[in-house]
Amino acid sequence: MLDGVSLDQLRTFIAAAEEGSFSAAGRRLRRAQSVVSQTLANLEAQLRVQLFDRSRRYPVLTEAGQALLGEAKTIVFGMDAFKARARTLSEGLEPELSVVVDVMVPMASLTDAVGAFRTAFAGTPLRLYVEALGAVAKPVMDGGCRIGVMGSMPVVPECLDAEPLFDVPMVTVVAPQHPLAHQTGRIPNRELQRHVQLVLTDRTALTSGSSFGVYSPLVWRLADLGAKHAFLRAGFGWGHMPLAMVESDLQGGQLVALRLQQHQPHTPPIAMSAIYRKDAPPGPAGCWFIERLRSGISPG
């Protein structure tokens, strides 16, 4: 009986568990609720395990269902990855490579990687976008970009695979005329909360309700890292920046590095990862580009 368990049954099980109802699972799978219910009943009969408690208004996973859900996802995602990889191998070299890159990636190093790609794949056009936070993940999730280089949003959506690349050194800075520049020692959170913090805003809803590195209730949200840089130099607030972008400002005195009690011994780096859809892994050109980023970029 167990040998007869199908991927379709497991997909239906996962959809019902994630959606919270059989009708919602049916809408997701574009099937009638009755078909979903019968598929799950057949699966439970084959497994000889009750996956859902149907005594309430909405079905709830039993303990056995919760235990098997992770296994079901591993099997389904593994098969999806297997089929996607086989499709990629059969298709050969991509006719075009589209990449969305986190704004925190040092542009000088990225330019070097792009230049190397042009030499190695002269006949493959490269489309490159620069975004922040969820706007890096969204075009990859939607299929508009084959690869993303993400770090400013640390949580990778479940539908994506991630490969670690490199760390981007960060520093917390303020203009020399700003009151925080005159603080001695490590600055406690209560003092940071008295001043405007400049942060990047997410153009998507993926990070709604989440705050990454935000410590002040007084926040100015900017959609552009260049604007944030200019506002910091103008003394409008304090904020975290990639070290490579502000290193000359620190050396020239246009910005001052802050030491925060929250961050010891220094502002933590941002870990960058290459992301792509589990059902659409990169082809030869994309794999080459990812490896070039991993081995060739000097984040400092």
N, C-alpha and C positions, 0 to 999 in steps of 0.2 A: 504493500500500500504506500509506504513512504517513497518508494522509487517513482511513484506516479505524481508526486508533488511537482507542480509546474512553476515556471517563472511568473506566469500570469497570475497564479494564485498568490504568490508572494508579493507581487506588485499591488494586488488588491488589498492584501493584509496591511501593507505599509500605508497605502492611501487612506484606508479606514482609520488606522491608528493616528495618523498625522492630522486628518481632517476632523476627527471627533464624531463623525456620524456616517452611516452608510449612504445616505442621500448625498452628502457633500462629496464623499468618495466617488459616487456615481457621476457627479458633475465633473469632477477632476478627470475621471477616466472616460467620460462620455458614454456612460452606460446607465441603464435603468437601475434603480435601487434594488429591484427584485433580483437582478442578475448579480449585483454585488453581494447581496445577502446569501444567495444560493452558492456562489463561489466560495464564500467564507465558511458556510456550513459544510460544504464538501471538503474543504481544507481541514477543518476541525475533525471531521470524521476520519480522514486519512491519517492525521497526526495522532488521533485518539486523545486530543487535548482541547479543552475549551479555551479559546483565545480571548473572547469577549464576554463580559457580563451584560446580558440583555435585559436585566430586571428593571433598569432605570429608563428614564426618558431617552437618554442617549447611551449607546454602548460604551462600556469602559473596559480597558484592557484588564484581564485577570493577571495574577502574578506570573502564570505560565506565559501569557501573551507578552508581558513586559520582558520576560527573560528571552523569548524567541525573536522579538522585534529586531534587536541588534544583529542577530544572526541572519535574519532575513535580509536586512539592508546590506550586510557584507556580501551575501550571495548575489543579490541583484546588482549592486554597484560593481562587483567584480566581473560579472558577465557583461554589463554595459561597457566597462573599460576594455574587456577582451574584444568585443565586437567593434568598438570604436578604434582600437589600435589596429585591428585587422583591416578596417576600412581605410585608415590613414595609410597603411603600407600599400594597399592596392591602388590608392589614388596617386602615389608618388609625390613629387615636389609640388608644393602649393603654388598656384598661379599668382598669388598675392599674399603678403603677410601684414595683418593689421594688429597693432600693439597699442595698448593704453598704459601709460606710465605714471606712477605716483609723482606728484609735484615735488616731493621731498628727495627724489633721486637727484644727485648732483648732475647738472646738465652737461658740464664739460666731459665727465666720464661717459655719460650716455651718448654724447656726440662721437666719442671714440668708438663705441660699440657699433653705432649706426654706420660709421665710415667703414669699419671692418666688414659689416654685413654687405654693404654695397660692392665691396671688392669680391667677396666670396660668392654672392648671389646677384650678379649684375643684371640678370634677366628677371628678377623677382621684385616687383614694386613693393615698397614699404609704406604703409600708412601709419602714422604715429600721432597719438593724442596724449595730452598731459592733463591729468585730473587729480582730484584729492578725495580721500575717504571713500564713501560708497560709490562715487562716480567712477572709480577705477573698476570696481567689481561689476557694476550694472551692465556695461556694454559687453563684458565677457559672458555674463549670465544670459543676456539676450541674444548672443550670437553675433553681435556687431563687430567684436574684436576677438581674434583667436587666442591672444595671450594678454595678460595683464601683469604689471609689476606693482605690487600693492604692499603697503606698510602702514600708512597713516590710519587705516581701519584695521585693527589687529585681529578681528574675528573673521575667519574665512567662511563664507556661506557653504552649507553642506553639499550643494550641487557642484562645487568646484574642488579640484585638486590643487595642492600647493607644494612647491619645491623651494626650500630655503636658498637664498642667494647671497646676501651680504647685509651688514649692519651700516646704517647711516648715522654717524656721530651727530648729536644734537647739543645745543647750548641754549640756556635761558638768558635773554638779553633785555636791555633797556637803554634808552638814551642817557647820556651823562647828565643832562639837566633834570631828569626825572627823580622824584624823591627817593625811589628805591635804590638809585645808584649810590646814595650816600649812606646806606645801611652797612654796618660792619658785622662781620660774622655771617652765620647762616640765617636766612630770613625765614621766620615761621609762617605757617599758613594764615594765621590771623592777620598778619601784616599784608600778605599778598591779597587778601580778600578786601582790603581797603582801596585797592587800585584796579583800574580797568585792565583786563587781560584781553589781548588780541588773539583770536583763534580763527582757523579756517572753518568755513561752513560747508555742509554736505548738500550738494544739489539733488540728492536722492533721499528717499525715506529709509534707506537701509540702516542708518545709525540713529534713527529717531529714538529719543529717550536715553541715548548713551552719551557719555562725556569722556573723552580721552585726553588726559592731561589738563583738564580744566579745574582750577582751584578757586577762582573768584566768581562771586555772583554778578560782578560788574563785567559784562562781556560785550565786546564788539566783534561781530562775526563778518569775516571777509571771504569772498569767493576766490581771491587771487593771492598767491604767495608774494608776488611783487608788490601788491598794494600793502600787504602786511609788513613787508620789509620797509617800505617808505613810511608807514605810520609809526613803526618802531623808532626809526631814525628821527622822526618829528617829535617824539616824546609823548605820543598819544596814549601809550600803555606799555605793558611788558608782555613777553611771549616767548615761546620755544621756536627755534629756527635751526635748519641744517647748518652745521658748523662751516661747511664749505661755502655757503652763500654769504655768511657774515664775517668770515675770517679777516678779510681786509678791513672791515669796519672796526673790528676789535683791535686790530693792530694800529689803525689810524685814529682811534679814540672817538669815532662816531657812535659806537655802541659799547656798552659795558656788560660783561658777563656777571650774572647773579648766581650766588650760591644759596640753594634752597634747602631748608631743613627737611623737606619732603624727599629730596633727591640726594643721597649720599653714596659715593663721594661727589658725583656729578650728575647732570641730566642724563637719563638713560638713552641709549641709541634706539633708533627705529629699525626693527628687523624687516627687511624686504624679502618678499617671496614672489616667485613666478606663479601665476594662477591661470587655470584653463578649465573648461568644462570637462567633467568626467566622461561625457559621451562624445567629446570632440577634442581629443588631445592634439598637440601640435604635430605637424609633419616634419620632414627633414630640415627645412629652413627655420621653422619655429624652434625645433630642438637645438639647432646650432646657435640661434640667437640667445636662448636661455643659457646655454653653456658658456657662451661668450660673456654674458652678463655676470655669471657666477665666477668665472676665472679671470676676466679682464678688467672689470670695473674696480677702480680704487676709490672707495667712498670718501676718504679723507681729502 
